[in-house]
Structure formats: structure tokens, C-alpha cells
Amino acid sequence: MHELALTESILRILEAEADRQAFTRVRAVWLELGALSHAEPDAIRFCFDLVMKGTLAEGARLDILRTPGQGWCMACAAEITLGQRFDPCPLCGGHQVQVTSGDAMQIKELEVA
């Protein structure tokens, strides 16, 4: 389960930002999670509570904002929405699709004290 490692990385980012911005408590985290990121939102939520226990983010609320996958079809020169990697272009059925967004995970906002 790579979600555990991803959640541990979130904690390291929170700790680094706490040092940089001088806060001591995280109350909420807004996490943007792309549909093509290969991370399961439910697994991230489960791991979040476990990893944050005993840290500056213990009890923090996690809001996951899902973003759609986007791609560029080389065959029909159109920007398209992708449900998952390697889906064909919904316009022409071609498979020459380059992912342009929706494959990332990033912290978008924090509520801190």
C-alpha cells in the first residue's frame, strides 16, 4: 500500500511548513488528488488518521479534492477528459493520448493554529 508512504510524506511536508511558518497545530488539510494519480482516496483517509496520531496534525480534518484526468489526443488534436490512464480518446478512439493533468497529488490549503 503506497498510500501509507504518501501519507507519511504529507506529514513531513506539514512539519517542514510548521517550522517555516511557525505554526504548532494543523486543523485541516485540503489535498488535491488527481483521478490518474494511482492513489485511492479511501486508503489515504485511513492512513491519514494513523500517521497523524501523536503529531501536530492529530485530529486534523482531511478534505480530498478530486481532479479529473486530462489529456491531449495527438490524432485529433483535442484536449480530452480521461477516466483512467490508457483510455482511448473519446472523440476518435485513438490511443495516442498524452496525459496533461490529473496525475498529481498536492496539498492545496491548510488550516493551522
C-alpha positions, -999 to +999 in steps of 0.1 A: +000+000+000+019+031-012-008+053+003+009+049+037+042+062+022+023+091+005+006+100+038+040+099+057+052+124+030+023+146+038+033+146+074+069+156+065+056+185+044+033+196+073+062+195+097+085+215+074+058+241+068+052+244+106+089+251+111+089+276+081+057+294+090+058+290+128+025+272+135+021+244+160-012+228+150-029+217+118-067+217+120-075+208+083-057+197+052-071+201+017-055+176-006-059+177-043-058+142-057-059+136-094-080+108-109-049+095-127-026+096-096-029+059-087-038+068-051-070+056-035-088+084-016-103+059+010-068+044+017-053+080+020-081+088+046-075+056+065-037+062+066-040+099+074-056+093+108-030+066+117+000+086+105-011+119+121-016+103+156+007+120+181+018+148+157+009+184+151-019+172+128-036+147+152-073+150+148-070+172+117-097+171+091-087+158+057-107+171+027-098+154-006-105+173-038-106+150-068-095+164-101-103+148-134-077+134-157-070+155-188-051+145-219-041+157-254-051+134-283-023+136-309-046+120-336-074+146-334-055+174-318-080+179-290-079+182-252-099+154-236-111+142-202-097+108-192-113+084-167-081+064-163-047+061-179-045+044-213-082+051-221-088+058-257-097+093-270-135+096-266-136+116-298-117+095-323-110+062-304-072+067-308-047+057-282-021+084-289-031+103-258-006+122-236-017+130-200-016+167-193-031+169-158-049+150-132-020+127-123-007+146-092-013+148-055-006+181-038-016+200-006-037+229-017-046+245+016-040+242+054-059+255+084-034+260+112-031+275+146 
